[in-house]
């Protein structure tokens, strides 16, 4: 997405996500087999005014000083608009798409930073070619640039959560002609992402309350709402994009203490199972709060140079 100077090779990196109430950080390294793996991740609560100090401490604790850095925007920090692809040269596409979304924004275009990523051609179903336009406020991007600059890290890219989760999802299946579904839940926010190979086909953001899930009187309602979000996503994926929905949904979050896969499994057509994050880590690991809140940062740290 919003790329800065890119390295010619990858030996590992940092993925960072800035929450309203904290920071998530993940460190990737090349292991002995040549694979990019997560060596550590961490989530710490902090106020926005404390971010520089806390981030410096986290980087030092994880031994990642001077690392290349990929920041991941949370869903509330950007919006994505699928639009008809402008008929211009590829090197002019981003600028042309920027003007196409002008009337869709609730703020001035001069205050926006935009970029594009591909819309899958086999999902058009006879419609004209499309492209996804990502829009974030310039103030958000500048805040990130300033923060990373004040920590001694080298900013390589600013990505979005959808594409960061794609980095994880594409490695789950060895058949890139089949879709992979990831349902990511943490308190306040939920995401459903459908991926085939390296391509995001569909993503859906919605509100989610883990407190309500823990409240017996609200639990059934929360499960049914989650099932509805899954069904809506699968229906759109099949009817509007002409794709075959996956038979399994991989869950991340909202808590290692909540058996959500079992609770949700009876309410949806697909099989629900927890995503085993240990496959992406060096050594064995049990998914906990750090891993759940750092999931998008983990995807950022697994970003290849070509992504």
Secondary structure, 3 states (H helix, E strand, C coil): CEECCCCCCCCEEEEEEEECCEEEEEEEEECCCCCEEEEEEEEEECCHHHHHHHHHHHHHHCCCCCCEEEEEECHHHCEEEEEECCCCCHHHHHHHHHHHCHHHCCCCHHHEEEEEEECCHHHCCCCCCEEEEEEEEHHHHHHHHHHHHCCCCEEEEEEEHHHHHHHHHCCCCCCCCCCEEEEEEECCEEEEEEEECCEEEEEEEECCCHHHHHCHHHHHHHHHHHHHHHHHHHHHHHHCCCCCCCCEEEEECCCCCCCHHHHHHCCCCCEEEECCHHHHECCCCCCCHHHHHCHHHHHHHCCCCCC
